Amino acid sequence: MGSGDAARLLGVHRTTLLRWWQDGKVTPLYTTPGGQARWLMSDLRRQLGGHWARQRDEQP
């Protein structure tokens, strides 16, 4: 699935997901020849696992 759909399912903005990718926090399942990320939600949730929980807990 594309970045917009994946971000929507995570409840974050598309640019947030793309920033996480740029920062090395997540890696897409594959990247198209045009440079677009494709995500598998189960893999994305696994990658975010502890980080996702910590990040949400730290917000006021």
N, C-alpha and C positions, 0 to 999 in steps of 0.2 A: 504494500500500500504506500501511497505517497506521503510526503512529510505533513501536508495539511491535514489529511485524515488521521494520521498517527498522533499528531499534536492535539487534535480535537478530542480523540479518545483518552488522552492523558490529562486533558483539562488545562493545557498550556497553549500559548500562542506559537504559531509555526516558527517564528524567529527564535523563540526560546529553544525549541528542539534543534534548529540548525546551529545555534550557538553552542549547545551541548556537544553537537557533532564536531564543530570547529575546535572546541576546547578538548576534545578527546574523551569526553565522558561517556559517549555512546558511539557505536559504529553501526551503520546500516547493513542490512543483509547483503545488498549489493548496490552499486551505483551504475546508472545507465550510461551509455556512451555520451549522452548530452550532459552528464554530471549531476543528474537528479538522484537523490537517495530513495531507496525502496526499503521499507521496514516490515519486519515480522513482529507483531505486537508482543507475542510471548517472549521473544528474544529481547525486545526493547525493554519490557518490564523487568526481565531478569537483569539486564545491564544496569538499570536504574535502582534496583533492589534497595540496598541499604542507603545509598545516596539519596534516593527519592524520599525515603522515610525521614532521614536526618534533615533534609532541606525543608520539608513541610513542618517538622517539629520546631525548627529554629525561627520560623516566621512569627511575628508578634500577633 
